[in-house]
Amino acid sequence: MSRFLNWLPTQIDRRVRVFAWLSLIAQIVLIGTGGLVRLTASGLGCPTWPTCTADSLVNTPEMGVHGVIEFGNRLMTFVLVFIAIAMFLLVIRMRAERRDLFRLSLFIGLGIPAQGVIGGLSVLTGLNPYVVGLHFVVSIVLVCLATALVHRVYAAPGARALAVPRWYAIIAHITSAVVAITILVGIITTGSGPHAGDADAPRNGLDPEVLQHVHSWPAYVTLALTVAMLIAALVAKIPGGGTVFLLLAVEVAQIVVGLIQARTGLPPFLVGLHMVLAACLAAAMTNVVLSLRRPQSAPTTATAHLDARVSA
C-alpha cells in the first residue's frame, strides 16, 4: 500500500494531464453514445434499471441490436467511474496545494452516479422527455467541470486576478449565459421532435417547428457576441483571443449542422452530431470564461495597464 501511495504524484505530471483529458473526452463520448441510443430508438432496449431486464444484469440475444446499444451506453458509466477514481487518486497527495484539482475531480466523481441514477429514472419513466432532458443537462455540467479540470492542470496554482478589461469580462459572462439558454432551448426542442428514443415514448407536446425558430434566436445572439469579443480581442490586443476563436469555430459548425438538419427532416446522424457539438460548445465557452483570469503574480498591473490603454 505504501508503495502505491509513493507512486502517486505530488505535483502535476503527464499522468495527471492524460487523465484530465480522458475525463473530458469520456464525458463527450457519453453524450455521443447517449445520442446513439436515442436516435436508434434503443432507449428502452434495456426495459428496466439498474439491471437490463428483470432476470438479467446484461442484455440478452433476444433483445437484438437495441439491447446491445442501450447496454453499451450503460457500460460507459463504468469507464467514467474508472477514470474519475484514477483522477481523484492522482491528485489526492497534492490536495493541500491544489485544492482546485481535488475539488473538481471530487465533483466529477460524485456527478457520475447522479448521472447514472437520472438515466435510470428516464428508463423507469418510459423516457419522459423532461427526465431525459435533465439527464443531458447533467452531462453538460460534467463536461464543463471536466473542461475546468483540463484548464487547471495547465495553470499555475494560487489566487487569480482578472486579466482582461472588466467590460470584456462582462460580455464573456453574458455570452456564457446565452450559450446556456441556447442549450436548454435545444433540449426542449429535441423533446418535442421525432427522436424520442422509443416509438412509444411521450413527447412534451410543444410545437417543434416553432421551437426550432426559438432555438435559433439565442444561437445567433451567441454568434454575434462571440464575433464582437473576437474583434475586441484583436483590436485591443486582449489576451485569450485564441480561446474565443475556437468558440466561434464550434458555433459556426453547430449553426451549420443545425440549419442542415432542420431543412433535411432531422436525419439521425446530424442530430447526433448536433448533440456532440453542444457538448463541445459548452466546453469551449467554459474555456473562454476560465481564460479571463490569470495567476495573480503578474496580471494585476498588466490588467490595469490594459484597461488604461483600451480607455485611451
N, C-alpha and C positions, 0 to 999 in steps of 0.2 A: 504493500500500500504506500509506504513512504517513498519507494522508488517511483511509483506512478506520480505522486504529488511533486516530487522533484523534477519530473519530466515536464510538468505543466509550466507554461511560460510565466515569467514575472514582468515581461514587457511585450509590447506588440511585435509579433514576428509574422513570418509568412503563413503559419498555420492559422493565426487569428484572422488575417485578411482573407485567406481562402474560405474559411467557414462563414465569415461575414457575407462574402459574395454568394456562397451557396445558399445561405438563408434567404437572400433577396431573390435569387433565381428560382429556388424551390417554391416560394410564395407565388411568383408569377406563373410558374408551370402549373401549380394547383388551380389557379384561375382558368388556365387553358384546358386542363383536364375536366374541370367542373363544367366549362362551356361545352366540351365534347359530350358529356353526359346529357346535358340539357338539349343540345342540338340534334342528338341521335335518338331522342325520346327514350333515353335509358334511365331517367330519373327514378323510376320505380323498378329498375332491373333487379335490385335487392329490395323486396317489398317491405322489409322491416329493419329495425335498428335496435341495438348495436350489431346483432347477428344479421347475416344476409337473408336467411329465411328462419322460420320458427324452429327448424330442425338442423340447420347448418350454419356454421360460422362463415363459410366461404360460399361463393356461387357454385351452382351445380350445372352439369351439362344441359339439363332440361331448360335452363333459363336462357340459353343461347347467348348471342353477342351482347345483348343488353345487360345481362348479368355480369359478363366479363368487363364491360366498360364501367359500370357502376362500382363493382368491387375493386377494379383497378384504381379508380379515383379514391376510394376509401384507403387503399394501401398507401397512397401518397401521404396520408396523415402520419404513418409510421416513419416515412422518410423525413418529414418535417420534425417529428419528435427527436429522431436521432441527431439531426443537425442542430436542433435547439439545445439538446443536452450537451453535445460536444462543444458548442459555442459557449455555453454557460461555464463549463469546466475550464475552458481555455482562458477565461477572463477572471476566474474566481480568485486567483492569487494576486491579482492586481486591483481587487475591488476597492481598496482604500484610496489609491491614487487615480484610478479610472472608474469612478462611480457611474459615469455616463454609460460606459460599455456594460458594466454589471447590471444596471437597471434596464437598459434596452434589451439585453439578452434575456433577463428575467421576464419582462413584459411580453416579449415574443413567445417565450416558452409557455407562459400562462395563457396566452391568446390561442394557442393551437388547440388545447382541449375545449375551450369555449367555442371555437370554430367547429370542432367535431360535433359538439352537442347540438349546436344550431343546425348543422347539416342533418343530424339525425332527426331533429324536430321537423325539418322540411319534409323528410320521408314520412314520418308518422302523421303529418297533417295533410298528406296527399299532395305535396308540392304546392302548398299555399303560396301565392306569388309574393306576399309580404314577408313571409318567413324566408323564402328563397332570396328575396332582395336583401334582407338583413344579413344573410349568410355572405352575400357578395360585399356588403359594407364592411363586415369584419375582416374579410380578405383584403380589402383595400387598406384598411387601417394597419394590418400587419405588413403590407407592402411598404407603407410609409415608415413604420418603425424599422423594418429591415434596411430601408434606404438610409435612414439616420444612422444605423449601425455601421453600414459601409462608409458613410461620410466620416464618422468619428474615428474609425480605425486609422484613417489617414491624417487626422487633425491632431494638433498639439493639445495636451490636457490643460485644465485650468479655466479661469474666468475668460469670458469672451465679450468683446465690445463691438458695437455697430461699425462696420467698415464701409458703409455707403451713406450717402445723404439720407436724412430722415424721410424726405418726401418720396425718395425712390423705394425705401423700405415699405412705406405705406402702400404704394402702388403694388408692390410684390405681394403684400398680405391681402389686398383686395383681389388680386388675380387668383390667389390660392383659394379664397372664399368662393369665387365664381367657378373655379375648377371643381370644387366640392359640390356646388349646385348642379353643374353640368353632369357629373357622375350620378348624383341622386336622381335627377330627372331622367337620365338614361336608364336607370334601374326600373323606375316606374313605367317608362315607355316599353321596356322589354317585358314587363309584367302584363302589359296589355296586348302584346303581339302574339304571333302564332307559335313561337318556340317555348312551349310550356314545360318541356321535359318529359311529358307523357300525354298521350292522346286524350285522356280523361281528366287531366289536371285543370283546375279552375284558372280563370284569368281575373284580373282586377276590375273588369267591366268598364274601363275607360276607353276613349276613342283613340286607337293607335295612330291614326293619320294626324289628328290634332296634336297629339303628344310628340310626334316626330318634329313638327314645326316648333313646338315649345322647347324641345330639347336642343334645337339648333340655335336658339337665341343666346343662351349663356355660352355656348361653344364659340359663337362669333365674337361675343364680348371678350372672352378669354383670348382669342386670337388677336384682337385689336389691342388689348392691354399688353400682351406679350411683345407685339411689334413696337409699341411705344417704349417699353422697357429696353428692348434691344437698341433702338435708335438712341435713347438717352445714354445707355452704357457706352455706345460708340462715340457719341458726340462729346460727352462729359468725361470720357475715359474712366468710367466707374468699373471697379473690379467685378468679376463674376459674369462677364458678358458671354463666356463660353457656355455656362450653365443655362442661360436664357436662350441661346441659340439652339441648344439641344431640346429645350422645352418647345420652342417654336417648331422644330422639325417633327416632334411627336404630334403636336397639334395639327399640323398640316396633313400628316399621314392619317390621323384619326378622322379629320373632316372629310378627306377624300374617300376613305373607306365608308364613312357614314353616308355620304351622298350616293355612292355607287350602290350600296346595299339597299337604300331606300328606293332607288329607281329600278332595281332588278328583282324586286319581290322578296327581299331579305333572305338571300341564299345562306345556308348554314355556315359555310366556310368564312364568308365575310363577316357574319355576325360574331363568330368565334374570334376572328382577328380583331374585330372592334372591341370585344371584351378584354383581350390581352393588351391592346393599345390603351385602354382605360387604365389598366394597372401601370403601364409604362408612363402614362400621363401623370398619375399620382406620384410616381417615383421621381419623375423629372421636376415636378413642381416642388416636392419636398426638398430636392437638392438645391433648387434656387433659393428657397427660404433659408435653408441652413447656411448657404454661402453668404448671406447678408452680414453675418458676424464672423469675426476672426479672433484668434488668441489676443488677449488684452495687452500683451507686452509691447506691441508696436502700433496697433491700429488707431488708438485714441487720437494721437496727434495727426496721424495721416487722415483720419476722417474729418477732423476739424479743418485741416488744410483743404481737403476736397470740397467740403461744404462752402468754404470761403471762395474757392475758385469757381464753383458752379454758380454761386450767387453773383460773383463779378461778371 
